[in-house]
Amino acid sequence: MTESHTKSSLIHSTFSGLSSQYAAAIINGVGQLVVTGVLARLLTPKDYGLVGLALVYTGLASLLSQFGLGVAIVRRPELTPRYVRAGFTVSVGLGLLWTVVVYLTAPLVAAWFENVELVPYIRALSLLFVLTSPGFIADALSQRHLAWRRLMWVDVGAFVGGNAIPAIVLALLGYGAWALVWSQLGQALVRSVLLLRAQPHPKAFRLGPEIRDLLRFGSGLTLARIFNYLAFQGDNLVVGRVLGVVPLGFYSRAFKLMMFPVTYFAVIVTKVLFPVMARLQGTPDKLRQAYYTGSAVIALVSAPLGALMVIVAPEIVQILLGPKWTPAVIPFQILTCGIMMRNAYLMAYCLDGALGEMRKRTIRDGIYAAGVVLGSLVGTRFGLTGVATGVLLAIVANYVVAAGMSLRMIQGSWSSYLRSQTGGIVLGLLAATVAIATRLGLRAMEVGAVGVLLTTTLVTAGMVGLVIMLQPDVVGEYGRHALRLAATALSAKLQPRGAGRLQLLSRGLARWH
């Protein structure tokens, strides 16, 4: 296989993966918004706070139940059936172990949080481990094989059939917080079943030296993931422990709204890029180019989107959650200010995973987690606004640390890295300016919340798109490179179908420089 063929195959796999994952993201994203809006009107902040606090603990335990097996399966150069069976054995064994551990420790955790109401919720959610562990290796194998379309339908089916429908039905029947619990369990069960059907693999248990190899890799990765989890959930832990479950309910909804662009954009980009970057680890120039290009794509989307979300935050909360969730507005705005830097950090996470730099990831995530927890603790003196501000400062610090470590790994420069994000920052400032002016004008005309949100979004998106069309250089060198790659992949995909206008468009983009 020639180098050009390999490069073309990687490009096609990457952008095919992105298109498939974003098809799922659109469905899941719309579904999540609908479910979030419906449940916010049926449940109380206390319901969300109780289950959110229980999930903080079970989520941390789930990292230990995985033990880094997924990344070990994806990264291993040669994967024999013995390693697959060993991975399945470890996954199922750890799932059973942690179900027992979480169930038995529920009273201790509830006592630490000073809330005995948590016990039944934690014990019920302990079943997540036995439900997710059978499908864990199938998930990793699908990622290894770049089977993004397969994962797309698995995620859609699991969300709709296992989460959305049960949650809404149970909430309507008056089950309160239990609607959230059973929907979590339902989604885990359906996803494992679909994964096992979509990605068959040897399921016989195996105890051998392969387990030691997998655990050796996973031990360092698991510690890093624990720190990473604390960085993402440490603020929720602090809010629940210090301020209580009702403030946590407000904060968790603000955090969830902020995380939509992270979950349905940046995480997908890095999830698709991870196996590609792992394949490029022996070619420094291509790896460096991939890192800069990925950073540019993230900045070009997340900066304008984040700016828009900050400006129309009151309307987003009012429409999606309802008027009783107004205390979530300011924390949502503050957290969203750091969305580009939070997304950029995921590129560093993708890079050191591809290169196997687990020690550096562990150190960085430890610093990040400490910053989030410390910032949250100090911020509790000023309520949810203070917590969100403390977390934002931790994100800024982590952005600098993560970028510095990544640039050393790829032998890159700060000038090139910042240049890759300049286009996104410029578009973000433009989006903020247009959104502020549009929203103020609409509010002065006493337009309703729905009208303000839709009109401001359309005007801002239209203006950003117009600037890109008239001044394409605004996206920067690496942004143009990403557009050319996307256009090349699109042209190849459309070629057999003779899609006239789209084909001409993709060719035009490919020549864009």
MOFENMO-V592146 format. One record per helix or strand of 3 or more residues. SS is the DSSP state (a for helix, b for strand). FROM is the first residue (numbers start at 1). TO is the last residue. Records with the same first field share a line. If there is no record, write none. Layout:
# MOFENMO-V592146
SS: FROM-TO  FROM-TO
This chain:
# MOFENMO-V592146
a: 3-42  45-66  69-75  81-112  118-125  128-144  148-172  177-198  209-243  245-279  284-311  313-320  323-325  328-336  339-355  358-410  414-444  449-470  472-495  500-510
